[in-house]
Amino acid sequence: MRQLKIFARLAVAASLALGAAVALAQTGGFPTKPIRIIVPYPAGGATDVAARMLGPRLQEELGQPIVVENRPGAGGNIAMNAVAQSVPDGHTLAMTLTGMLSINPVIYKKAGFDSADFTPVARVSLAPLLLVVPEKSPYKNVQELLAAGKSAGKNGMAYGSAGAGGLSHLASESINSHAGGNFTHVPYKGGAPLVQALMANEVAWGLLGTGDARSFVQAGKLKAIGVLRNGRSELWPEIATLPEQGLAGGVDFDVWFGVVAPAKTPKAVVALLNQKIALIVSEPAFRKRLNELGGVAPATGNTTEAFTDVINRELAVLPTAAKEAGLQLD
C-alpha cells in the first residue's frame, strides 16, 4: 500500500512536470527578454500608476524586467500605434483605458489603428469618473455649474479633459449639452496635467478618474460635485450621481485600466500573461493599494473573454455616441 501511494505521488509530480513543460513549449519559453508596458499618457496619471503598480509583481512572476515606457501625444495614438506595430510576441504591451480602442479610431482621421489590432489580456483597475471643480469654485453642485455656463454665453467658460477624443472628452460634451454647448473644451495630455490646470483655475471643471482625483479631493485641493454613473460609487458614496442631480442619460462607464497585446500574439502567451495579471490583481495587498489610490479590482472573473466582452460592449455604444456628439479630430 505504501508503495502504491509513493507511485501515485510520483505519477502526479510527473504529470505536473509534463504539463509545465508543455505550457513552456507552447509559449516558446516566454518571456525571453525584458517586457515593455507602453503607457499613452505622461508619468503620474492614473494609467501610468496602474502600470507601475503592476510592474514589480509581474516582474517577480515572469522572471524578466518590466519596463514602463511613457509615450504621450495625439490622444494616445502614438503609443497605441507603437504597440500595434510591434512584434506580436508578448514582449511589448500597452496599459490602456476605456475608450481608447472604441473612440479614437472613430474620431481621429488618422488614428492609425483600430480595436482589431489588439488582443485583450486583463483588466487591472476600475474607477468612476468624477466631475471636479477647483478648490475655491463657487459651485456646489452640477446644476449651479450648468447655470453659470449658460449665463456666461458661448465660449464664456472653459472645461478641461484628459485628452481630445477620450472618454472624459466625450462624457464632458454630454454634460456640456445641458449648458447649451456654451463651455469651451481645453484638452490636456492626461489626468495629471488636467489636475494641475484645475488647481491653477485654468478651467472651470473637468472629469477625472478617481485615480487622478482622489488624493487632491481628500486634501481639499479640488472639489468633486458629481459622479458619472447611474448608481453611487462604493468609493464615493457621499457624492451624488449626475442623474440624481437632474442630468438624465449620458455615459455610464467606469473607467477601466487594462493590458492589451498586439493582435496575433500567441494564445498561450496571452493566457500566461492573463493568468499572472489576474493573480496579482486578486491579491489583498494589491487590492488594498488600489482602493487607497481610488480604484477597485475587477469584481468578476478577470479572463481574456470577460475583457473582450467589455470592449465589445463599448464598441456597440461609444463610437455612435462620438459621432452623434460631432467629435472629429485631425
N, C-alpha and C positions, 0 to 999 in steps of 0.2 A: 504493500500500500504506500509506504513511504517513497519507494522508487517511482511509483506512478505519479505521485504529487510532484516529485522533482522533475520528471519528464514533462508533466503538464506545464510547470513554470517555465521550463526551458523552451517549450513549444510556443508559449505566449511571448516570451522575450524574443524568440526568433521571428515571430510574426510581426511584432512591433518594429524590430530592426529592419525587416524586409519592407514594411510599409514606409518607414522613414527613408530607406534607400530609394524606393520607387518615387516617393514625393520629391526627393532631391534630384533624381534623374529627370522628372517632369519639369522642374523649374530650371534645369540646366545649371544647377549649383548656385542659383541666385540667392543673395546678391554676390557679385564677384568684384565689386568696386564701390566707392562712396556713392550714396544716393542723394540727388538734389531734390529739394522741395522748393519749387519756384512760387513766390507769392506775388500777386499782381498789384500790390499796394506797398507804400513805404513802411519802414520799420516802425513799430509802436502801435499800429492799428490792430483791430480785433483779429483780422485774418492772419496777420503776422504772429500775433500772440498764440493763436491756435497751432500754427506750425512749430513755433519754438517750444511750446509745451509738449507737443508730440515727439519732437526730435530726439531728445535724450533717451526716452524709454524705447523708442523704435530702434535706436542705435544699439541698445542693450539686447533687444530681441533678435536683431538681424546680424549683429556682429560686424557691421560696417559703419563708417562715419556717415552721419546725416547732416547735410549742408543746406541751410535755409538761405535762399537767394531772393532778394527783393528786386523786382523789375516793374516799377510803377510806370504808368503812362498809357494814354489812349484808352482810358476807361477799363484797363485790364487786358486789352487786346494784345499788347506787346508780349506780356508774359504767357498768355494762353496760346499764342501762335508759336512761341518758343517751345512749349511743351508738345503741342500738336505735331510739330515738325521734327521732334527729337526721335531717336531710335526707340522703337516700342519694346523695350526690354525690361522695364520696371525701374531703371536707374534714374529716370527723370520723371518727376511727378509735379502736380500743381495742387496747392491748397487754394481752393476756390470757394465760392459762396453763392447763395440764392440769386438767380437772375443772370449770372454770367453766361451760362450756356443757353438760356432761353430768350434773353432780351438783347444782348449785344449783337448777335448775328442778324437781328431784325432791324435795329435802329442805326447801325453803322453801315455805310455804303461799302466800306472796305474792311470789315471786321477780320476777314481772312480765315475764319474757322466757323464751324457750327457744332452742334451737340454730337453729331455722328463722329467727330474727330477724337472723341474721348470715351474712355471706359470708366464708369463709376467704380470706386474702390470701397470707400467707407466714409460715413459722416463722423465728425469729431465733436461738434458742439452745436447747440441750438440757442437762439436768443431772440426775444421780441424786439421790434422797433419802437423807440420812444420818440415822442415829439418833445424837443428840448428847446428852451429859450435861455438867453443869458441870465446870469445871477440877478441883476438889477432890473430885469424886464418887468414892466408893469402888468403883464398879462398873467392872470391866474388860471385861466382855462382856455380851451381851444376856441370857444365862441368869442371871447374877448379879442383873441388874436385875429380871427377872421374879420371881425367888425372893424378892427384897426386897418387891416389890409384893404377892405372895401372903401373906407373913408379916405385912405391915402391916395386912391386913384391908381391908374395904370403905371407900373414901374415905380411906385412910390416907396415900396418896401421890398427888401431882398430876403430870400431864404437860401440856405446852403445845402448842398448834397455831398455825399461821399464820392461822387463821380458822375459825370454826364452819362445818362443812359442806364445807370444801375438801378437796383431795386429802390434805393432811397429816393432817387430822382423820379422814378415812375410813381411811387406811392405819394411823394410830395406833390406831384402835379394833380393827383386825385384830390388831395386836400386843397390845393390852390384853386381848383374848380369851384369850391364852395365860397371862395372870395372873388368870384368873377374872373379868375386868372390874373388878378392885379399884381401878385407877387412876382418879382424877377428872380430867375434862377441863377445862382452863382455856384459852379461846380468846383470841388476841391479834389485833391488826389488821395482820397482815403478818409477814414473816420478820424484819425489823429489830427490832420490839418483842419478838418471841419470843427473839431473841438476847440482848437486854438482860435479859429475865426469867430466862433460863438463867444468865447471869453473876451475877445477883443472888440465885441459888438460890431463886427463887420457885417453880420447878417442878423435878422430878427428871430429866425428859428431854423431848425433843421431836424431831420430824422436820423437817429443814431441807434445802432445795435447796442444792447446793454453792455457788451464787452468794451465798447469805446466810451460809453457814458457813465457807467456805474460809479467809479471812484470819484468822478467830478460832481455827480449829483449828490452822492453821500457826503462830500466835503462842502456842499453848499455853493460850489463854483458855477453850477448850472442848475436849472430848474426843469424837471420833467412834468409836463402838464397833460400828457395823454399817452396811451399805449395803443399801438396799431394792431389790434386784434379784436375778435368778437367777444372773447371771454377774458377775464382778468388773468394776468400772468402770475404764476406761483412765485416768481422773483420780485414782482412789484404789485402785490395785492392791493396796496393803498392807492394806486394810480388808476383813475377812471379810463375806460376804453373810449375810443372815438365814437362808436355807436351810442354809448351811454351819454355822450355829450352832444348828441343830435346829428352826427355825421353817418348817414346810412351808406351801405355799400363800401367800396374801396377794396384795397388789397388786404387780405388776412393771411399773411405768411410770416411765420417765424423765420428769422434769418438762420440759415444753416451754414456751417463751415465744414468742408469735406475735401477728401483727397480724390483726385482723378488721375488716370494714366492715359497715355496716348492710345488711340484705337489700335487694335491688333496686338496689344500686349498679350503675351501668352496667358491663357486662362489659369494655368497653375500658378503663375507669378501673381496674378491679381488675387487669386484665392488665398495665397500665403500672406500677401500684404493686408487683405481684409481680415484674416484671422488674427494677425498681430495687432492691427489698429483697434479692432473690436475688443480684444483682450485688454489693451491699455486703457481705452475709454471706459471700460466697465470697472476698473479698479477704484476702490473707495478714495484713495488719495488723489487720483486724477479728477474724479467727480467732485470732490470737496474743493479742489483748486478751481475748477470750472465755475462752481457756484460763487466763490469769492470774487471771481472776475466778471460775473454777470451772465454766465451761460449754464446750460444743463446738458448732460449727456443724452443721446437718443434713448427714449424710453422703451422702444420696441426693438425687435431683432435688428442688429446692425449688419445686415447682409448686403452683398452687392445687388441682389434682386430688390430689396427694400429701397435702397438708394436709387436704383434705376426707376422704380415706381414714383418716387418723389420728383425726380427730374421730368418724367413723363407727364405728371400732373401739372407741373409748371409750363411745360411746352404746350399744353392744351389751353392755358389761360393767359399767361403773361405776354406772349408775342401779340396776341389780338388786343390786349389792353394797351400795349405800347403803340400800336398802330392807331387805335382809337384816340389816344392822347396826342397823336400827331408828332411823336418823338422821332426825329431824324437827324443824325449827326454825320459829319464827313469822316 
